[in-house]
Amino acid sequence: MINLIVIVISAIVFGLLLLWWFSPAFRAWIEAPKYFMLRQEGRFDHKLKE
């Protein structure tokens, strides 16, 4: 049973990796929170320098 769970999870991760690799739209959607956080950090750092 545990082998089946590991195989299914591995297949899902591999599928998501392939989708991320071949789809720029999916990659942008997945990485959007990272860029949102970086924009927030930039605004915070800018206020510290004033």
N, C-alpha and C positions, 0 to 999 in steps of 0.2 A: 504494500500500500504506500509506504513512504517513497519507494522508487517511482511510483506513478506521480506523486505530488512533485518530486524533484524534476522529473521529465517535463511535466506540464509547465511548471514555473520557468524552467530553462527555455522551453519553447516560446513562452510569452516574452521573456526578456530578449531572446534572439530576434523574435519578430519585431519588437519595438526598436531594437537596435538597427535592424534593416530599414524599417520605416523612417527612422531618424536620419539614416545615412542617405537615403534616396529621395526624400521629400523635403525640399526647402521650407515649404509652408508648415509642415509638422515640426521641423526643427525650430522655426521661429516661434511657434506656439509653445513648445516645451521650454525654450530658453527665455521667454518673455518675463517671467518673475525675476530672473537674475538681472536683466537690464533695468527693470523697475526698481529693484533694490539699489542698484548702482546709481541710478538717477537720484534717489532719495539721499544716499550717502553724499553725493556731490553737492546737493543743496545744503546739507548739514555742514560739510567741510567749508563751503563758501561762507556760511554765516560765522564760522569760527575765525576766519581770516579778517573779518571786518573790524 
